[in-house]
């Protein structure tokens, strides 16, 4: 897989934005991507970023109802990426602070 297929989108919530000062970022990633794949993709997509560690979480789909019809939302994978102290911060997130 190429880097654009691994990192799908950034997760921008109040909770995820609190750790930006500590150089910790949250992304939605491909379900089959490993921690090593995510680290390489982040370093390739964001030049100057050096990944220290990656934590991943599988997010289960939630039960939703609309009238008498019910189903599940899609399940997905989330990655918490911690950059090294001497790494350059990701510019995309810096514009939001």
C-alpha positions, 0 to 999 in steps of 0.5 A: 500500500502507498502512504495515501492509502494507509493514512485516510484522514486526521481526527480533529476533536477537542480531545485529540487537539489537546495533545498537539503541543506534546506532538501527539497526533490522531489519524484514521488509518486503513484497517489492515495497516500495521504500526510500522506501516503507519509510522512509515506513511506519516514520515513520508507524507509529512516531511521532517516528521520522525515517529517515536511510537504508534498506538492503534485502536480498532473502533467498533461500529455503533448500533443506529436506528432510523425508524424501524430500521436498524444497523451498524455504522462502519468499524474503523482503525485509529492510530495515535502517532507520537513524534520525537522531541527533535522532530518538526511538528505537522503543519496541518495541525499547527494552523488549527491552534 
